[in-house]
Amino acid sequence: MADDTLTLSLDSGGDVVIKLRPDLAPGHVERITQLAKDGFYDGVVFHRVIPGFMAQGGDPTGTGMGGSKLPDLKAEFSREPHVRGVCSMARAMNPNSANSQFFICFDDATFLDGQYTVWGEVTSGMEHVDALPKGEPPKTPGKIVKATIS
């Protein structure tokens, strides 16, 4: 299948390779793919990194309040568990408010299951996610230098 991998090249020098899961969330995978191809994620920081929980990024403003100019997505919740390496969409209180922000789970966060849209899974480079500067926001946040689809 074409376009089945998202690679996030981080400013720490490491690459995080994510297997996309259109079988779980076709609309969200399409959005992430489109934004990555458009260069939307290039230079965007991980603005919320909570040890033992998750690293969140995908907001061009770096505040946790921003998104793309595209319309919000309809939720595509699944039974896929939120475990280490799972990539899921961040959203506001409205279940259909995901746009461009996403998070990568450090550890099991199964209390999120069925409430957030899982769209991918880290297949390599999880150590680079683990090494992201921590904080809400981190003093010097880790940055996506380039996001590529292959």
C-alpha positions in Angstrom: 0.0 0.0 0.0 1.3 3.5 -0.9 1.6 6.2 1.7 1.6 3.8 4.7 4.4 5.4 6.8 4.9 8.8 8.5 8.4 9.6 9.4 8.9 12.5 11.9 12.6 13.7 11.8 13.2 15.4 15.2 15.6 18.1 16.0 17.3 15.7 18.4 18.6 14.0 15.2 16.4 11.0 15.5 13.6 9.7 13.2 10.3 8.4 14.5 8.7 6.0 12.1 4.9 5.6 12.4 2.8 2.9 10.6 -0.4 4.6 9.5 -3.6 2.7 10.3 -6.3 3.6 7.6 -8.1 0.4 8.6 -8.9 2.2 12.0 -9.2 5.8 10.9 -9.3 6.5 7.2 -10.3 10.1 7.5 -7.6 10.9 10.1 -4.9 9.1 8.2 -5.9 11.1 5.1 -5.7 14.3 7.1 -2.3 13.5 8.6 -1.0 12.4 5.2 -2.2 15.6 3.6 -0.8 17.9 6.3 2.6 16.1 6.2 2.8 16.3 2.4 1.9 20.1 2.6 4.8 20.6 5.1 2.3 21.6 7.8 4.2 19.7 10.6 7.7 20.9 9.6 9.1 23.1 12.4 6.2 22.3 14.8 7.0 21.6 18.4 5.9 19.0 21.0 4.1 21.5 23.3 2.9 19.1 25.9 5.2 16.2 27.1 4.0 14.4 30.2 6.3 11.6 31.5 4.6 8.2 31.7 1.7 9.5 29.7 2.2 11.1 26.2 3.9 13.6 24.0 1.6 16.0 22.1 2.3 18.0 19.0 0.9 19.2 15.7 -0.1 22.7 16.7 1.5 25.4 14.5 1.1 28.0 17.3 2.9 25.7 19.9 0.2 26.6 22.5 -2.1 23.6 22.3 -4.9 25.9 21.0 -4.1 25.9 17.3 -4.8 23.7 14.3 -4.8 23.7 10.5 -7.2 25.8 8.4 -9.0 22.6 7.4 -12.3 21.6 9.0 -12.3 19.5 12.1 -12.6 15.8 11.7 -15.5 13.5 12.6 -14.4 11.0 15.3 -13.3 7.6 14.2 -13.1 5.8 17.6 -12.1 2.2 17.6 -11.4 -0.6 20.1 -7.7 -0.2 19.5 -6.0 0.2 22.9 -3.9 3.3 23.8 -0.6 1.6 24.7 3.0 2.5 24.3 3.8 3.8 20.8 0.2 4.3 19.8 -0.5 7.6 17.9 -3.9 9.2 18.5 -5.6 12.5 17.7 -5.9 15.2 20.3 -9.2 17.0 20.5 -11.3 19.5 22.5 -14.3 18.4 24.6 -16.3 17.9 21.4 -15.5 14.3 20.1 -15.6 15.7 16.5 -13.0 18.4 17.1 -9.7 16.7 16.1 -7.9 18.7 13.5 -4.0 18.6 13.3 -2.9 17.9 16.9 -1.8 14.4 17.8 -0.1 12.5 20.7 2.1 9.5 21.0 1.6 7.4 24.1 4.7 6.7 26.4 2.9 4.0 28.4 -0.5 2.3 28.6 -3.3 5.0 28.6 -6.2 2.6 28.1 -8.5 5.1 30.0 -8.5 7.0 26.6 -9.8 4.0 24.7 -12.9 4.6 22.6 -12.7 8.4 23.3 -9.8 9.4 21.0 -9.0 8.3 17.4 -6.0 6.0 17.0 -4.4 6.5 13.6 -1.0 5.0 13.9 1.7 3.1 15.7 5.4 3.9 16.2 7.4 1.0 14.6 10.9 2.5 15.2 12.4 5.5 17.0 10.3 5.4 20.2 13.5 6.2 22.1 13.5 9.6 20.4 9.9 10.2 21.6 11.1 9.1 25.1 13.9 11.7 24.9 11.7 14.7 24.1 12.0 17.6 26.6 9.3 17.3 29.3 6.8 19.9 30.4 3.5 21.7 29.7 5.1 23.4 27.7 8.7 22.3 27.9 11.2 25.1 28.4 12.9 24.1 25.1 10.4 21.9 23.3 11.5 19.2 20.9 10.7 20.0 17.3 9.6 18.1 14.2 12.2 19.2 11.6 10.4 17.4 8.8 7.4 15.1 8.4 7.5 12.8 5.4 5.1 10.2 4.0 6.4 7.1 2.3 
